[in-house]
Amino acid sequence: MKRSILFDTETTGLDPLNGDRVIEIAALELIGDLPSGRSFRVLIDPERDVPEEASRVHGFTRADLEGQPKFAQIADEFLAFIGDDELIAHNAAFDFGFLNAEFRRAGLPELAMTRMVDTLQIARARFPGMPNSLDALCRRFSIDLSARTTHNALLDCKLLAEVYIELSGGRQRGLGLSVEEGGTPSAAYDYTRPAGHAVVRVVPDAAEIAAHARFVDEISDPLWRA
């Protein structure tokens, strides 16, 4: 099945060419566009101050990041997690720009822009002229935003995973379908199931399977046997 990585970064500011640095990376593995349950998250020492205006956005101060690994120390682990698969982000050019600046600084190859999937561009094509921030899309798709008091990268990834499913065509809420490593459907990593709703899996018994087979036998060139 198709594998892709949905990711987000938090930074000290808006311009990597002006000395701003990555302070947090979070990523989720998607198998067949559904979260597999595998994730990556790390805080990073930016080796510089964290401006107050940036702290108001993501909630991290310089003191929170002291003693965390530097980007060069976590780069190989991050690259191993993302592999060669496509990389999905909201306003992806921003995140690619920061990560590639960090890779250049660490003397490592940059991420190829051909791997980029930008959910902001997808949303703008689907909802032209409308607000398409992550918050706006969550509200449009009735995705719970109550936990999003600051821009936490891992939480943003979880929200974006729900948004991405909707932008990709959606799925019926409440089914609780996700994919564990190895391609097995599971409810263990379900972000769309409403709180308090059980996941019900219907497994046909032998009599129902036999009845279905008889029904299919009566159809000329049935799709089930294509």
N, C-alpha and C positions, 0 to 999 in steps of 0.2 A: 504493500500500500504506500501511497505517497507520504513522504515525511517532509515537514517544514518546521521552521522555528519562528515563533512569535516572540518579539522582545521589546524591551523599553530601557531607556537610560535616564538617569538623573545627573545633573551637571552643576557646576558652580556658576554658570551663566549661559549666554546665548551664542557665543562666538568662539569656536575652538582655535581660530586663527589669531585671536586676541588674548590667548593664554588661558581661556576657560578649559576646565578639565571634567572628565567623567568621575562621579563619586559613587554611582550605583548602577549595576547591570542586573536585570532580571530577564529570564527567558523561559518559555514553555515549549515543550515538544508537542507538535500536532502530528497525528497519524490519520490520514484521510480527512484532514481539516478538523479533527476532534482532539482535545487534549488527552494525552496518553497517561498523564500522571507524573511524568518526568519533568523536572524543572531545574533551573540554575539561577542562583542569586548570590551576589557578592557586593559588599561595601568596599570602597577603594579610598585610600589616602591620596588626595589630589595634589599633595605636595605644594599647596598654596592655601590662602585664606578662602573662606566661603562667605561671600557677601550676604548681608542681612536680607536683601530683597530675594536672593535665591533661597535662603533658609525659610523664608515665609512661604515659599511655594512647596518645597519638598520636606521641610521639617528638620533637616540635618544641619548641625553646626560643625565648626572645625573640631571642637572637642569630641563630637560623636565619631569622627573619622580618624582620630589619632590612634596609632597602633594597628590600623587596618593595612592589608597588603597594598603595595603599589600596583599600578596597572600591569607593568611588565611581569610581575610575579603571578598574575592570574590569567595572563593572555593565553597560554597554552591550554589551560583547562577550559576556558571559554571556547577556543577554537575547536577543541575536541568535542565539545557538546554540540556546537552548531554544525559540524561536519561540512559537507558541500551542498547542503540543502538550501532552498529558498528562504529568505529572511523577511518576515512580515512585521511592519511597525506602522504606527499612526504618525503621519508627517515623517516618513521614513528617511527622507534626505537629511533631516536634522540629526537623527541618531547615527546614520551612516557617516555623516561628516565628522561627528565627534569620535566615533570608534576608529575611523581611518586616521584621524589626527593622532590618536593614541597609538595605533599600530605603527605609524611612521616614527613616532618618538621612540618606540621600543625596537625599531629596526626590523619590523616584521611586514610581510606583504599586506596590502590593503584589501578590504572586502570588495569583490567585483560588484559594480552597480547593477549588473544584469541579474543578480540574485534578489534584488529589492522588489518587494511587493508593498505598496503604500495604500493602506486602508483609507487615508484621507482623500487620495485621488479617486479611489473607488466610490467613496461616499459622495464626493462632489459630482461625479458623473451620474450617480443615481438620484441625488437630491440637489440639483443645481440651484444656486441662489439661496440656499437654506444654511443655517448654522450646522457645521459638521465637526465640531470638536468632539472629543471622546465623551464629555459630559452630555452634550446635545444629542449624540447618537444613542447613548444609554437611555436618556429620557424618551427619545422617539421609539425605541424598541422595548420600553417598559422594563429596563434592567435596573436592579436595585443599586442605588448610589450611596446608600446611607453610611457605608464604611469609608467613603472617600473624603476624608477631611483634609488630607494633604496628598501631593503627588507621589505616592509610594509606587515604585517601579513594579513590584510583584503584583500588587493589587491592580494596577493599571493593566498589566498583562492579562490577568484573569477577566477583567471587564472587557478588554479588547477581544479576547477569545470569544466571548458571547456576541460582541458586535460583529466580528468577522463571520461567524456562522450566519447571522442575519443578512449581512451584505452578500454572502455567497449563496443566498437563496432561502436560508432559514430552515428550521426543523420544528416539529411539533413539540412544544414545551411539555415537560412532565414525563417524557419517555425515559429520561435518565440515561441516555446513551452516551457513552464516551468509549475510548479505546485504550485499554491497558497495553503495556509493552508486549509485543507478540501478536497484537491485532484482536484481542478478545474484548467484546463489548462489556462494559461495566458501569456501575453508578458511582464508583469510588471517587471520580473526579468531575462530578456533574455540577456546572455552575449555573445551569438554567432551570433546574428543578425547583419549583416553589417550596419555601420552607414548610415543613410539616406534611408534605405530600410524599406518600410512599411510591416507590418504583415497583410496578407490577409487570412481571414477565409472564406472558401466556405461552405455554408449551403444549402443543396439541398431543392428544393421546393417540394410541394405535387406531382406534375406530375413526377418529377424525381424519387421520392421515389417509386411511383407506377410502373414506367418503370423498376426500378431495381428489384422490387418484381416479375414482370412478367418474367424477365430474369432469376432470381433465380429458379422460378417454372419449367423452362425448363431444369434444370441441375439435373442429378441423384445424390442424396446424396450430396447436396451442402455444402461446408465448412462453409458458413455463418450461417447455421442452426445446426452446430455440437454442 
